[in-house]
């Protein structure tokens, strides 16, 4: 496997996205890790009123590593390299917060979303456990620059991989990989989000649930995470486009305070490789209907 030879480079030289390609694509499945990026631009750190250790609590830390074997199994892995507290790709492009950028955002986005109003828009105002990232407002041009240098390249890379899957196999299947605080998991190890059945075929959600349960995980569907902007955008099963969000309890693999992997990391990584292998095998053998 090898990284995409031409990932985006924002103005400060940081790459925005990396695509790990399999030697040969074997299925319509594409894995993505939108929130595991930890490449913090210096200008962002200088402007932020929070230390890195607090900003990093917004990350889905290590998820790209936990799913790092999927290219060896025949599926690409698209991963954002920028941090979620800088740009959140699991939001609509103009899901901007007027408290951060001023009332001009209404002309761009129309009605401001609840997530943006809560400080969790495409350019977050809050991080960690609800701490303010900035001392004041940001110029709107800052949002435009971040969208151009990070958000759009990530989505272009992801859309390109899904389009390639449809060209080769006639359908696409996105597995959008995330982690969740153990306190939010409500006792679950895995939460599968298919937007209550609207973003993918029931066969995909059912098969994923069976695999995870066979590996010993406690699995629930859609609560408290039903899927976000990405699953809504790329999950149109009537068109042969399927998207399933996977949330993994962070307590399974790391210390949530320090973000350091603990003794469960290697076991979880092996289990996720088994999950991916079983899922991809189902598509190879046509045992799992894509339509």
C-alpha positions as CSV (number, residue, x, y, z in Angstrom):
1,X,0.0,0.0,0.0
2,X,1.2,3.6,-0.6
3,X,-0.1,7.1,0.2
4,X,-1.7,9.2,-2.4
5,X,1.2,10.9,-4.2
6,X,-0.4,14.3,-4.3
7,X,-2.3,15.1,-1.0
8,X,-3.4,18.7,-0.5
9,X,-0.9,21.0,1.1
10,X,-2.4,24.0,2.9
11,X,-0.7,27.4,2.9
12,X,1.5,26.5,6.0
13,X,2.7,23.3,4.3
14,X,0.6,20.8,6.2
15,X,-0.9,18.1,4.1
16,X,-4.7,17.7,4.5
17,X,-5.5,14.2,3.5
18,X,-3.8,10.9,2.8
19,X,-5.2,7.9,0.9
20,X,-3.7,4.5,1.6
21,X,-4.4,2.4,-1.4
22,X,-4.5,-1.4,-1.7
23,X,-2.3,-3.2,-4.2
24,X,-5.5,-4.2,-5.9
25,X,-9.1,-3.1,-5.1
26,X,-11.1,-6.2,-4.4
27,X,-14.5,-4.8,-3.2
28,X,-16.6,-1.6,-3.4
29,X,-15.8,-0.8,0.2
30,X,-13.9,2.4,1.2
31,X,-12.9,3.1,4.8
32,X,-12.5,6.6,6.1
33,X,-11.1,8.2,9.3
34,X,-12.1,11.9,9.3
35,X,-11.4,12.7,12.9
36,X,-8.0,11.1,13.7
37,X,-5.8,13.9,12.3
38,X,-3.2,15.3,14.7
39,X,-1.2,17.6,12.5
40,X,-1.8,21.0,14.2
41,X,-0.8,24.1,12.2
42,X,1.5,26.4,14.1
43,X,-0.8,29.4,13.4
44,X,-3.8,27.6,14.9
45,X,-1.9,26.7,18.0
46,X,-0.7,30.4,18.4
47,X,-4.3,31.6,18.0
48,X,-5.9,29.0,20.3
49,X,-6.4,29.8,23.9
50,X,-6.3,26.1,24.8
51,X,-3.2,23.8,25.1
52,X,-2.7,21.0,22.7
53,X,-3.6,18.4,25.3
54,X,-7.1,19.9,25.5
55,X,-7.5,20.3,21.8
56,X,-6.6,16.7,21.3
57,X,-9.5,15.5,23.3
58,X,-11.7,16.3,20.3
59,X,-9.7,13.8,18.2
60,X,-10.8,10.2,17.4
61,X,-7.2,9.4,18.4
62,X,-5.5,6.4,16.8
63,X,-8.6,5.3,14.8
64,X,-6.5,5.5,11.5
65,X,-4.0,3.1,13.1
66,X,-6.6,0.7,14.4
67,X,-8.0,0.4,10.9
68,X,-4.6,0.6,9.3
69,X,-4.7,-3.0,7.9
70,X,-7.6,-2.4,5.5
71,X,-5.5,-1.6,2.5
72,X,-3.7,-4.9,2.9
73,X,-7.2,-6.5,2.7
74,X,-8.1,-4.8,-0.5
75,X,-9.9,-1.5,0.4
76,X,-8.6,2.0,0.5
77,X,-8.3,4.1,3.7
78,X,-8.9,7.8,3.4
79,X,-7.7,9.7,6.5
80,X,-7.8,13.4,7.4
81,X,-4.5,14.7,8.7
82,X,-5.7,18.0,10.1
83,X,-7.3,18.0,13.5
84,X,-11.0,18.0,14.1
85,X,-10.8,21.1,16.3
86,X,-9.3,23.0,13.3
87,X,-11.8,21.8,10.7
88,X,-14.5,19.2,11.1
89,X,-15.2,17.4,7.8
90,X,-18.2,15.6,9.3
91,X,-20.2,18.9,8.8
92,X,-21.7,20.6,5.9
93,X,-19.3,23.0,4.2
94,X,-21.0,26.2,5.4
95,X,-22.2,25.0,8.8
96,X,-20.6,28.1,10.3
97,X,-21.1,29.5,13.7
98,X,-22.2,33.2,13.9
99,X,-20.8,33.5,17.4
100,X,-17.4,32.8,15.9
101,X,-17.7,34.5,12.5
102,X,-20.4,37.0,12.8
103,X,-23.9,37.4,11.2
104,X,-22.5,37.3,7.6
105,X,-22.6,33.5,7.8
106,X,-26.4,33.6,7.5
107,X,-26.0,34.7,3.9
108,X,-23.9,31.6,3.2
109,X,-25.7,28.9,5.2
110,X,-29.2,30.3,5.6
111,X,-30.6,28.9,8.8
112,X,-27.7,28.2,11.2
113,X,-27.7,24.5,12.3
114,X,-28.0,23.5,15.9
115,X,-24.5,22.0,15.8
116,X,-23.0,25.3,14.6
117,X,-25.0,27.3,17.2
118,X,-23.6,24.9,19.8
119,X,-20.1,25.7,18.8
120,X,-19.6,22.5,16.9
121,X,-19.8,23.6,13.3
122,X,-17.4,23.0,10.5
123,X,-14.9,25.4,12.2
124,X,-15.5,24.5,15.8
125,X,-15.7,27.2,18.5
126,X,-15.4,24.6,21.3
127,X,-13.2,21.7,22.0
128,X,-12.4,19.2,24.8
129,X,-15.2,19.2,27.3
130,X,-16.8,22.4,25.9
131,X,-13.9,24.8,26.4
132,X,-13.6,27.8,24.1
133,X,-10.8,27.5,21.5
134,X,-10.5,31.2,20.9
135,X,-10.6,34.3,23.0
136,X,-12.7,36.1,20.5
137,X,-14.1,36.0,16.9
138,X,-12.3,35.0,13.7
139,X,-12.4,36.7,10.4
140,X,-14.7,35.0,7.9
141,X,-11.7,34.7,5.4
142,X,-10.1,32.4,8.0
143,X,-13.1,30.0,7.5
144,X,-12.8,30.2,3.7
145,X,-9.1,29.4,3.9
146,X,-9.6,26.4,6.1
147,X,-12.4,25.1,3.9
148,X,-10.2,25.5,0.8
149,X,-7.1,23.9,2.3
150,X,-8.5,21.1,4.4
151,X,-12.2,20.5,4.0
152,X,-12.6,20.4,0.3
153,X,-9.4,18.3,-0.4
154,X,-10.6,15.7,2.1
155,X,-14.1,15.4,0.6
156,X,-12.6,15.4,-2.9
157,X,-10.4,12.5,-2.0
158,X,-13.2,10.6,-0.3
159,X,-15.6,11.3,-3.2
160,X,-13.0,10.2,-5.7
161,X,-12.5,6.8,-4.0
162,X,-16.2,6.2,-3.8
163,X,-16.6,7.1,-7.5
164,X,-13.8,4.7,-8.3
165,X,-15.6,2.0,-6.4
166,X,-18.8,2.6,-8.4
167,X,-16.9,2.6,-11.6
168,X,-15.3,-0.8,-10.8
169,X,-18.1,-2.6,-9.0
170,X,-21.3,-0.7,-9.7
171,X,-21.8,0.5,-6.2
172,X,-20.0,2.1,-3.3
173,X,-19.9,1.3,0.4
174,X,-18.4,3.8,2.9
175,X,-17.4,2.7,6.4
176,X,-16.9,5.9,8.3
177,X,-14.7,5.2,11.3
178,X,-15.0,7.1,14.6
179,X,-14.4,6.8,18.4
180,X,-16.6,7.9,21.2
181,X,-16.1,8.7,24.9
182,X,-16.9,5.8,27.1
183,X,-19.3,8.0,29.0
184,X,-21.3,8.6,25.8
185,X,-21.3,5.0,24.8
186,X,-23.8,4.1,27.5
187,X,-22.3,0.7,28.0
188,X,-21.9,-0.1,24.3
189,X,-18.6,-1.1,22.8
190,X,-19.7,-0.3,19.2
191,X,-22.5,2.0,17.9
192,X,-23.5,1.5,14.3
193,X,-25.0,4.5,12.7
194,X,-27.1,4.1,9.5
195,X,-29.4,7.1,10.1
196,X,-32.1,4.7,11.2
197,X,-31.9,2.7,8.1
198,X,-31.7,5.4,5.5
199,X,-28.0,5.6,4.7
200,X,-27.3,1.9,3.7
201,X,-28.9,-1.4,3.0
202,X,-30.3,-3.3,6.1
203,X,-28.0,-6.2,5.0
204,X,-24.9,-4.1,5.5
205,X,-25.9,-2.9,9.0
206,X,-27.1,-6.4,10.0
207,X,-23.9,-8.1,8.7
208,X,-21.7,-5.6,10.5
209,X,-23.6,-6.1,13.7
210,X,-23.3,-9.9,13.5
211,X,-19.5,-9.7,12.9
212,X,-18.9,-7.4,15.8
213,X,-21.1,-9.5,18.1
214,X,-19.2,-12.6,17.0
215,X,-16.0,-10.9,18.1
216,X,-17.5,-10.3,21.6
217,X,-18.5,-6.7,21.3
218,X,-21.6,-5.1,22.8
219,X,-23.3,-3.4,19.8
220,X,-26.2,-1.0,19.5
221,X,-27.6,0.9,16.6
222,X,-28.1,4.7,16.1
223,X,-28.1,5.6,19.8
224,X,-26.5,7.9,20.7
225,X,-24.9,8.3,17.3
226,X,-27.0,7.7,14.2
227,X,-24.5,9.1,11.6
228,X,-23.5,12.6,10.6
229,X,-23.1,14.7,7.5
230,X,-20.9,12.2,5.8
231,X,-23.2,9.3,6.0
232,X,-26.1,11.5,4.9
233,X,-24.1,12.8,1.9
234,X,-22.8,9.5,0.7
235,X,-25.5,7.2,1.9
236,X,-28.1,6.9,-0.8
237,X,-28.9,3.2,-1.0
238,X,-31.5,3.6,-3.8
239,X,-28.6,4.8,-6.0
240,X,-26.2,2.0,-4.9
241,X,-24.4,4.3,-2.5
242,X,-24.2,3.0,1.0
243,X,-22.7,4.6,4.1
244,X,-22.3,3.1,7.6
245,X,-20.8,5.0,10.6
246,X,-18.9,3.0,13.2
247,X,-18.3,4.5,16.7
248,X,-15.9,2.6,19.0
249,X,-15.6,3.2,22.7
250,X,-12.3,4.8,23.6
251,X,-12.1,2.9,26.8
252,X,-11.4,-0.3,24.8
253,X,-8.0,0.9,23.6
254,X,-6.7,4.0,25.3
255,X,-6.5,6.2,28.4
256,X,-9.1,8.9,27.7
257,X,-7.3,11.4,29.8
258,X,-3.8,11.1,28.3
259,X,-4.9,9.6,24.9
260,X,-2.2,7.0,25.3
261,X,-3.0,3.5,24.0
262,X,-3.3,0.9,26.8
263,X,-3.0,-2.9,26.9
264,X,-6.2,-3.4,25.0
265,X,-5.0,-1.6,21.9
266,X,-3.3,-4.5,20.2
267,X,-6.3,-6.8,20.8
268,X,-8.8,-4.3,19.4
269,X,-6.6,-3.7,16.4
270,X,-6.6,-7.4,15.6
271,X,-10.4,-7.6,16.2
272,X,-11.0,-4.7,13.8
273,X,-8.8,-6.4,11.2
274,X,-11.0,-9.5,11.6
275,X,-14.1,-7.3,11.2
276,X,-12.8,-5.7,8.1
277,X,-11.7,-9.0,6.6
278,X,-15.1,-10.6,7.2
279,X,-16.9,-7.6,5.8
280,X,-14.8,-7.4,2.6
281,X,-15.0,-11.2,2.1
282,X,-18.8,-10.9,2.1
283,X,-18.6,-8.4,-0.8
284,X,-16.0,-10.5,-2.6
285,X,-18.2,-13.6,-2.5
286,X,-21.4,-11.6,-3.2
287,X,-22.8,-13.0,0.1
288,X,-23.8,-9.5,1.1
289,X,-26.1,-7.7,-1.3
290,X,-24.9,-4.2,-2.2
291,X,-28.3,-3.1,-3.5
